[in-house]
Amino acid sequence: MQIHVVQQGQSLWSLSQIYRVRVQDIAAANEITDPNQLVIGQALVIPTPPGTYVVQPGDSLYTIARMYSTSISTLATQNRITNPSQIYVGQVLRVPLRNRVAIDVNAYLTDFGTRGQQTVQQLGPHLTYLSPFSHHVGTDGRITPLNDTLVLNTAKSYGVAPLLVMSNWSGNMFSSDVAHTILNSTSLQQTVITNVLDLMKNRGYRGLNIDFEYVYPQDREAYNQFLQRVVTQLHAQGYLVSTALAPKESATQPGLLYQAHDYATHGRLAISSC
């Protein structure tokens, strides 16, 4: 597939002509019910046939060759191009098939009704894990349950493993104080772990994803110790543990979103995700 950003004056019909793809295929891939409601700047998935690439504005054989880990001469030969500098927008090129790599794919979901179920049905064949967002942990160690039975059952029907997402969300934002309270009390941490295990067993979750954000920098080591306790007890019962991390550029990156996330320790203890 390719990604196309809608430009002024473009329609599904004009895109179908550019990419040699049926209008209904583009509409289905992007869940478009009204073909007349495209928005300038909207990103669309174009389901192009395997082994083909449609030239975009700004492309050159050099950039396309790098994209597919091949050479300019190989592309020129495969497409009978005598002048590599003369390719045009909309031109369909034969390109090498990209190597398939086995990966695990996790998706967060915030809609647990019919729309959420439809999303899982659409993406289920491509997912490894599903993470309904989120179970909120309180300062008393209680976990707020989600009404996610519908999407959990749908995920399981596709062989997708549901993960329990636990966050320090409070009100309408992540709470540094909630995280601080939990991370600085070993008794509260044990209460949290016990409640998580009970909920996972009752609802059929296969793992835990911890999404503690805006943690105070001084709680960095306490977060590491909490994660160690969680991993020790959950791994012993066969559950996965992962953490959601802010996308840091360096270990010393400043900011409330970054400093308490110890990448090295999280990587050693858990399967981490950004």
N, C-alpha and C positions, 0 to 999 in steps of 0.2 A: 504494500500500500504506500501511498504518498500523502503528504499533507499539503493542502492548497489553501492559501489565504485569499479570501474573496476580495476582488478589486471592483472599482466602480464600473457599472454597466454589465457585470457578469451575471449569468443565470445558470441554473442547473443544465439547461440545454446547451449553452455555450461551453460549459465545462465538459459536458459529455462529448462534444465535438473535439475539444482539445485533447482529452485523455483517451478517446475511443472507448468510452465506458457508457453503459446505458444510464439514462436519467434515473430510473427506478433503483438501480444498484447504488448510485451515489446517495439517493434519498434514504434508502434502507440503512446504509452504513452509518448515516449521521442522524437517524431517527427524525427526518424532516417530513412533517405532515403537510406543510404548505410550501410548495416549491417557489412561491413568489415572495417569500419572507426572508431571503438572504440578507445578511448585514455586512457592509463593508468592513473588512478586518476579521471577519469570522473565519476560523480555521476549520476546514473540512477534511475528512479522511476520504481519499480517493482509492477505491479497491482496484488497483491496476493489476494485470496478469503477472504471475511470477516471471522473472527474467526480463522484464521490460522497465524502462524508465522514460518518462516524458519530460523533455527539456523545459526548464523554468527560466524566467528572466534572471540574468546574472550568471547563469550556468556556463561552464566551459568544459571541454573534454577533460581538462586537468582536474577540475573540482569533482566531476562525476567519477573519474578514475579513482581519485582518492576515496570517495564515498564507498566504492565497491572493491577497494583494495586490489585494483588492477592497474594496467598501464594505458597511456594514451594510444599507443600503437595497437594494443589488443582491441580497444574499443573501435578504433578507426577501421581495423581489418574486419571485425565482426559486422560492422554497419556499412562497409564499403564507402567510407568517407575518405576522399582524396585530399581535402583541405581541412585539417582539424580545427581551424579557426572559424569555419563557416558551418556552424550548427545553428538551428533556429528554434525559437520558442514553440512548443507544441510538437516538436519532432519526437517520434517514438524510437528509442534506441534499445537494442539488445544488450543486456548487461549480464555479468556473471551472477548466478544465484548466490546469495549470501549464505555462509555456513550457518547451519542451525546449531544453537547452543542451548543445552538444557538449563533452564533457570526456574527458580521459584518466584511466583508472582502473588503479591498480596494487594488487596484493595480495601480501602476504608469506605464505609457506607454510612450515610446519615439518614436515609429514608427507609423505614422498616415496614411500610405498607405495601399496597399493590404496585406502586411505582418502583419501590426498592426490589420487590420480587421480580419484576420484569427486567430490571438491571442485572440481577444475578442470573436470570435465565439467559440473557444475551451474552454475558461475559463468563458464565460458569465454565464453558469448555476451555477457557484460557487461564483460569485461576488455580492457584495452589491453596491459598488462604483467603478468608473473608473476615474483615475486622469491623463489626458494627461499632460506630463511635457515638458515645463512649459511656462506660460505667464510671460514675463519679465516686471517689472515695472521700469519706467525711473525716473530720477530726476525731471522731469516736471509733474509726476503723470500719464503719459500715460501708457496704457497697450498694449504690443505687442501681437496682436491676433495670434492664431494658425490655420493652415489649417487642422483642425481635424474633419470636418463634417462627413467624412466617418465612423470614429470609434465612433463618438458620436451617429450616427444613428444606428449603429450596437449594441452599448451598450443598447440603449433605447429599441431595439427590444427584448432584453433579460430581460427587466425590471431592468437594472442596472442604477443607478443614476450617471450621470457624475458630477465631481467636477472640478471647475476652480482652477488650481494650480497657485498661484502668487509667484514669487521668485525674489530675488535681484540679479539675474544672469546678468552679463554684460561682453560681449566679450566671454571669454572662462572660466569664473570662477565666483563664488559668490563675490559680491562687498560689503565690509564693508561700503564704502563711500556712495553707493546708499542707503543702509538701513539707515545710519546716517542722510542723507538729508531728507528722508521721515519721519523718526521718530521724527525729531526735528522741524517739521513745521505742525501746525494744519491745515493750509489752504491746503497744499499739501496732507495731509491725507484725507481731505474731497474730494479733486479732485480724489484721488485714489479710494475712496469708491464709488463715483458717477460713475466713469468709470467702475468699477467692476460690479456694479448693472446693468448698461446698457448692458454690455457684457453678463452677466448671463441671463438677460431677453431675449435678442435677440437670444442666442444660446441654451437656454434650460438647462443650468447647474442648478443643484439642491443645490449646496453648494460651499463654498470657502475653499480651503486649502492653508494656508499661510506657505511658506517655505523660511523664512529669515534665512540665515546661515552666520556664521562668523560676527555676529553683535558685535560691540564694547561693552565691559563690561559696560562702562559708559552709554550706551543706554538701559540698562536693564529695568529701570522704564518707559522710553519713549516707549519701545516696549509693555509693559503691558498696558499703557494708549491708545496706538493705537489699540491694540486688543480689549479693552473695547469699543472704538468707533465703530469698525467694528462689533462686536457682537451685540451691541445695535441696530444698523441700519439694519443689515441683518436678525437678528432674528425677528425683527418687520415685515419683509416682507416674513417670512416663510422659509428662507434659513438656511442651516447648516453652521457652521464654525468649522474648525479644523486647527491644526497647526502641522507642522513637527518638531520634536525635536531631538537633538543629544542624544544618549543613555548614559546619565550621571549615574555614580555610587554613587554620593553624591551631596547634594545641593551646596557644596563648591568646587566642582571639578574645578581646574584651566584650562585655555585654551580658546582661542578665539571662539572655536566652542561651548563652554558650558556655560560660565559665564552669558551671557545675556538671557539665557533661564530659566525663572522662572517657574519651573514645577508646583508649587502650584497655581500660578495665572492662568497659561494656563489651568490647570485641572479644575479650578473653572469656567472659562469663556467659554471654548471651549471643544469640543471633540478632544483630542490630539492624535497624532499617531507618532510612532518612525520610 
